[in-house]
Structures are given as C-alpha cells and as structure tokens.
Amino acid sequence: MSNKNQMQERATSYYTATANKAGNYPRLQGSEVADVCVVGAGFTGLATALNLAERGYSVAMVEANRVGWGASGRNGGQVICDFSGAEKFRKHYGETVSDLMWDLKWRGNDIIFDWVDKYQIDCDLKPGYIETALKPRHLRYFEESQKELQQRGFPYEYNILDRDETRSTLGTEAYIGSMINMRNGHLHPLNLCLGEARAATALGVKIYEQSPVTEIVHGEKPTVVTAGGRIQANTVVLAGNAYHKLERKHLAGLTFPAGSYIIGTEPLSKKITDQINPRDLAVCDLNQVVDYFRLSPDGRLLYGGRCNYSGREPSSIKASIQPRMLKVYPQLKDVRIDYEWGGNIGINIKRIPAVGRINGNVWYSQGYSGHGVNNTHIMGEILADAITNTMEKFDLFANIKHHRIPGSQQMGNQIIALGMLYYRLKDLL
C-alpha cells in the first residue's frame, strides 16, 4: 500500500461529523489464524466478512486506516440498482442471463435493506430515488425502463414524471422529465459501514485498524503480513478497491482511481427543503458524467459530481461543485457551504466489477465505477458464495476479460480521461 494512504484518520466530511460511535478496533499485533482474512474494511470487505460470519466462518479483517475510511465512508450515499457496465455484460453473455441479471441488479438493495432491519443499523436509510432527464434520449430510456418494470411485475412504486411534474417534485427548471423508483434510496454511508462492522464483530469477526498490509505470502495457506503481525488463513480476500496497491503483478492496470467530490450546505429552512425536494428523494441525472444530490436528515443539500478521471484533484472542491449546484438551484446562491470533501472510486474500462482469484486462494473484487454502494454488497455475497463452493455467479464476473492498461497509474488515468472525454462530448449532444 502506498505510504500516502497509510494510517490516516477519516476525511473531514459531513459524514465524519455526524458519524455514530465507532468501534475500538486495535492494530494487528502478533500472529493470528482464521478461515478467511479480508484486506480492507469498506463495503466489499464488510459485506464479505458479514456474509461469511453468518455462515459460521472465522474471519479476520485488516484495514490500513479506519473502518469506512475510503470511498465507502465518503460517497453520495445513493442506493442504486444495476451495474455501470450492465449492457456490456449482457452483450457478452446474451439473453441467457437476462433473468439472472435482473435479480442480481436488485440484490445489493435487498441486502442493505435487510441488514439495516436485521442488525438495527442507524444509517438514515430511506427509500426513494429519482433519475432526471436532460435530453430527449433520456426520456426514451425512461420509457424502456418502465416497460421492463411492467413486464417483470416490479412490486415497488415507480412513475415517469413530465417536465411540470418534475418541476413540482424538485423545484427546478433544469430537467425535462424524470422517473421515480421507490426501491432505490439513500443513506448515511459511513454509518452503514460502522453498523455492519458492529454486526460482524458481534458474530465473531476480528477487525484490526491502522494495520496496512505490506505483503501477502502465497502458499497452501496464504499469510497476510503487516508491520505488527500476520494472519494465516485458508483464503484471503482483497477488498481495497481504488486504494490498495497489493498484488500488482496480477492487478496493476485493471482498476484506476477517479476522484468524486461533494459539498454540503448549511441546514436549509423547511420552506426551502419543501420547495426543492418535498419527497426527500435521492437525485441523479442521466449524463454519463453525472451530478447527484440529496437532503441530509438535518436539511442540508449534499451535492456531488464532477468526477475527475485524470487523477488530479481540484484546487477547490467548493469552486468546482457549487456552480453546478447553482445551475440546478439558483435560489441557493446565498447559502453557506459548510462541508467539502472527496475521495477515489475505482473504475475500469468495461465498467463491470473486476473479479477473480490469484493462485487459487487469494480472491479479489474491485472497480464498481460509481455504483459501489449496491455493487459491493452484491459482490460480498458472491465472494462468500464462491468461498463456500457456490461458483455460478462468481464465474459470470470472473470470466469477463478486462482490458489491462500498461504503464504507470498516471498514464492509465490519462488514457481513461481521454476515453471519458468522448462521454462528456456525448452529454453535450
């Protein structure tokens, strides 16, 4: 792991400022033995660990920083179904996987809603999501989506809104239409992480924070090594996504970090929140390079977007994001910005999670390309299934051949940035 990201406290953000009490997890010291060792205590790692613990496996987790330190504790908090590269997935396998993909795309949502209820996780989970249209082709997408929902007998509320209905729902002239889906939703992502960690430890999972992994010693029983200790296991799971630098021989060039950034306003009056989002929905437009926003429980507008694929951080997050917010809500021009933060998400060229294993007993999943809250929970279950010898879903993802970009990370990010320029130009048409 890079020194830059080792042993750091959580990023300053609205989520950190409003986090529930975190567990007191020690550094790894000495030698441990477990059935499975998970590297990384974000959503992928926690979902894998909790799934395995529910099945009676002994699990140890090592985290370089704190639980939820990376993208899992910093993201937009939107619980959205599907995979970013779902169409590429369907093209690879054809219609034979249509039913499975339909069930799978909603599985992450189901897991999150179920666990929040089962483990009484306080994370402000609320159903309700609206996609917004900026172009006529977006309206055609809504019609296709509605048709599939009808054909599938989707049991939750969904509805296409015209321009006027969208204006009354979101208090803005920015969109020409929208579509509501009440099985998607939004939450406090860091508090979901902390709640899943507590649930996992209650089932016997051992979590070690501030314990960056320096090496994985391969063998019949691989060993995860840190500065203070080691864990020998039957299986190792790599769950660091955009932040880990382990196993570069096998994983370098598959996934690259892209910056994503959010601002949080001061608490808004009820008059304003009733005007701009009376149904308290998560909002996301349909551009390839998206803007997204939602209200916090204390009435702040959390507005994110401007995903940066070059690897360069903006000199001012507020200066980058606030003008985009004001295009949607010019009435907020005098509102104070209390928070600004960002972090890296993992992306790959095909925008399908990169999943596989190394030497038979070191497993990995990474590259969720903007759909991490849902996808991580899906992949955590799939990894747990595979480790317990149910390989069908794992193989579907593992058999997807991902393009590896040669050269340095910087070069890779520049290549991806050039590729995304195409989509930015497409958004303008």
N, C-alpha and C positions, 0 to 999 in steps of 0.2 A: 504494500500500500504506500501511496505517496506520503511524504512527510508533511505536505501541506494540509492533508486531511486527517492527520493523526491526533487523537486525544484532545478533541475540541468539545466545548460545550455547545448547546443548541444555538442555532441562529436567532438573532433578535427578530421577533416577529409577533404578530397578533396572537398566533397560536402559542408561542412560548409564554407570552404574558398572561394567557388565560388557561394554561395547562393545569390539569389535575395533578395531585401529588404523585410524583414518580416513585417507583420502587428504588430501594437502595441496593444496587447491584455491585458486587465487588469486582476488582481486577482479577484476572486469572493468575493464580499462584500455585505452582506445583503441578502434579500430574493427575489427570482425570481420565476416566473411561466412560464411554457412552455408546449406545446403539448408533446414534446419529449425532454428528456435530454440524451445526449450522453456523456459517460465517456471515454475519450481517443481521442486525436486529431492526430491520424495516419491515414493510408489509410482506414481502416474499418470505423472508426468514421466519417471521412470526406466524404467518399462515401455515407454513410447512411444519414448524415446531408444534403448533397447537393441534393440527390435524394428526400428527404422529403421536402426540401425548394422549389424545383422545383414544387412540388405538393401543395404548399401553406401552409404547416405546420409551426408552430413556433417551433424553435429548439434552445436549448442552449447546448453548449459543455463545458466540464471541462477537463482540461489537467494538470497533476501533474507537468509537466516541460514546454516544449515548443512544438509548433506545429511541428510534424515530428521528435520529439526527439528520438524515439525508432527505431525499425527496418525499418520503413517506410522512414526515412531520412538517413539510413546508408547502405542500401542493394546494391546488384550488379547492380541495375538499368536495369535488363533484363525483358522485357515484353514478357512472355512466356505463351502460352495457356495451358490448361488442369490442372488437379489436381494431386498431387503426388500419391494419392491412388485411381486413377480412375479405375483401374482393380478391386479392392475390391468393389468399388461402383457398377460396372457392375455385378459382381458376386452376390451381394446382391439382385439386382432388376431384373437381367436377361436382355434379349434383348428388353424388352418392353420399356426401357428408352433410347435405343441406339440413336434415332434421337434427343431426348431432350438433352442428354449428349453431342452430337456433337455440337449442337447450343450453349449450355451453356459453353463449354470449351473455345469458342472464345469470349464469351460475355464481359469478362473483357477487352480484347484488344479493342473491339469495343467501349466500354465506354470511355476508356482512349483516343483513337484517336479522338473520337467525342468531348469530353470535352476540350481537348487541342485546337482544332479548334474553338469550340463554345465560350470558355471563353478566348481565346488568351493567353494561358498559355505558358510562355517561359521556357521550360524544356529540350531543346535539343532532343526532340523526333525524332527518326529516325528509319524507317523500316529496317529490315534485321537481320537475325539470322541464325547461322549455328551450328548444332549439329555434334559432331565429334566422330568417331569410333575408339576404341582401341582394340576391339575383333571382331572376325568373327560374333558372335551373334548380335553385334551392326549393322552390315551390313544387317542382316536379318530383324532387326527392321525397318531399312530404307525402305526396300522393302515392308514390311507390311504397313507402314505409307503412302508410295507413292500410293499403291493400294487403300487405303481408300480415299485419297485425290482425286484420279481419279474418283472413284465411286461416290463421293459426289459433283463432279463438282467444286472443290475448285477454286475460281476465281483469286487467287494471285499466283505470281511466286513461284515455288518450283522445286528443282532439286537435284538428287543424284550425288555426285562427287566421282570419283575413287581416288586412292592414289595420282596419279600425279596431278590431278586437285585440290585436297585438298592442296597439297604442293604449288602449284602456287597461291592459294587463301589465304593461311595463312602463307606461308613462313616457314614451319616447317616440319620435318620428323616424328613428334610424332604420326601422325594419319594414319590409313589405308583407310580412306574414310570419307565422311561427307554428310550432307544433309542441303540444304539451304531452308528457308521458309521466304518469304518477308512480311507475315502478323504479325509475331513476330518482336521484335525490341528492342531498348534500349533508355534510357533517364536518366536525372538527377533526381533521386527520391525525394530529398529534395525540389527541385524547383517545382516539381509536387505537393507535399504537400502544399507548400506555395501558389501556384496558385489556388489550389482547396479551400484552406481556404479563399482566397480573393473572389473567386466566391461565396462561401457560405455566407460570410458576406454581399456581395452585394445583396443577396436575403433575408437578414434579420436574418441570423443565428448569435447568440451571442456566442463568443468564450472567455473563461476565461482560461488564462495560470497560471502556478505556483499555482495551486489550487488542491492539492491532495485530493482525496475523502477519508474520514475517516469512513463513514457509509452510508448504504442505509436503510432508514426506509420504510418497506413494508406497503402496505395498498391499498385501492382503488385507491389512487393517491400517488405513492411512492415518497419519498423525498431523494434527493442526498445531503449529508452533507459534507462540508469542514470546515476547521478551521475558515474561514472568513464569511461563509454564507451557504445558502441552496437553492435548486431548487426543487420545486414541479412540477410534470409532470404527464400526463396520462400514459406515457410509458418511461422506462429507457432502454438504450442500453449500454451494457458493451463491450467496444472495445479496451481493453488494451492488448490483446493477451498475450505475454510472460511476460509482466511486471506487470500486476495488481495482487493483492492478495485479491480481494474482493470476497464475497460470497463463502468462502472456503468450507462451508458445502455442497454446490452443485457442485462446480467446481474443488476443490482440487483433484489432481491425474489424471485429464483429459489431461492436456497440460503441457509440460515441456520445459524450455528454453534450446536451443542448441546454442553454440557460432559459429558465422561465421565471417570470417576475410578477409580483403582486404588490399593490398598495392598499392600505386600509384607511378609510376616512375616520374623522371623529364620529361619535354617535349622532345619528340624524334624528330629527324630530319625527314623531309618529305621523304628522301631517305629510312629511316628505316620503317616508317609507310606504305609507298608504298610496302615495301617488306613483312611486317608481316600481313597486313590487308588492302589491297588496296580498298576493297569494304566497309570498315567501318562497319563490322558486329559484333553483339554480338556473343560470342562463349561460348559453354558449352559442356563438354564431356558427355558420356553416362554411366559413372560409377554410382553406387548407391551413393557413396560419391564423389560428383562432384568437378571439378575445372571449373572456369568460368572466362572470361575476355573480355574486350572491350577497345576501344580507347576513351579517352575524347575529347571534341572539341578542346582543345589546344594540342593534340597529346601525351598525357600521356597514358601509358598502365596501366589500372586498373585491377589487377589480384587478384581473390579471390578463396577461397576454404578452405580445411582442417577443415570442420565442426566438432566441438567438442561437443559430446553428453554427456560428463561426468560432465559438469558444471564447469570444471576447465579451466581458461584462460591460454593461453601460456605465458611464461615469456617474450617472444619477438615475436610479430606478424611478423616482418620482417624476423627473423631467421626461422620461421615456414613456411612462404609462399614463400619467394624468391627462395629457392632451387627448388620448384615446378615450378615456372615460368621459371627458367633456364633450366629445363628438356625440356620444350617446345621451349624456345628461348635462347639457349646458347650464341647467339650473343649479348645478353643484359647484359653480366657478368660485364661490367664496368659501367653500367648505374646507376645513383644515385636514391635511393629511397627517395622520398620527403614526402610521407604520409603512415601511417599505422593506421588502426582502426578496430574496430569490434563491435559486439553487439549480442543480442539474437534474435533468431527466435523461434516461438512456434511450437512444434511438438507433435504429439500423435501417439499411436501405429498403428492405422489404416491409418494414414497419409491422412485422409479426414477431412475437417473442422468440428470442433465440434460446433454444432449449437443447440440452444434450448431457452427455457424461464423458468423463475422461478416465481412461484406464479401468472402466467398468464400475468404479465405486465412488467417484467424485462427480457429483451432479451439479448442474447449473441452470439458471433461468434468469434472463435479463432482456432489456430492450423493449419496454412497453409502449414507447412512442406516444406518450400523452394520455394513455388510458390506464395508468398504473393502479389506481385505487381498486378498480374492478379486476383487472388482469392479474395482479399479484395474488389475489385471493383464489382465483381460478387455478393459477399455476401452483400455488401452495398445495392445493388439494390434489392436483395431478402429480406433483412430485411425490407426495405422500402415498398416493395410489401406486406409483411406479416402484417406490422403495419397498412396498408391501406386495409387489409382484402382480399388479394390475397395470399392464403396459399400453393398452389401446390408445388412450388419449395422449399419453406422453409421446408415443411413437408418431402420432399425427403431426406434432410440432417438431420433434427431433428429426424427422425425415425431410423437412423443408431445408433446402440448401440455401444458406445465407452467403451473400457476397462479402468477401473479406477485402477491406481497403488496405493496401500495403503502405508502408512508410510510417511516419510519426503520427501521433494523435492530432497534432496541429494540422498536418497535411490532410488527414482524414476529415477533420471538421471543415476544412476549406472546401473539400470536394462535396461534402454533404450540403454545405451552404450554397454552393453553385447549383446543386440539384434543387434545393428549395427555392432558389430564385425563380425557377420555372413555375412553381406553385404560387409564389407571390404575384407573378405576372398574370397567371390564370385567375387569381382572385380579383384582379382589376377588370377583367373582361365580363 
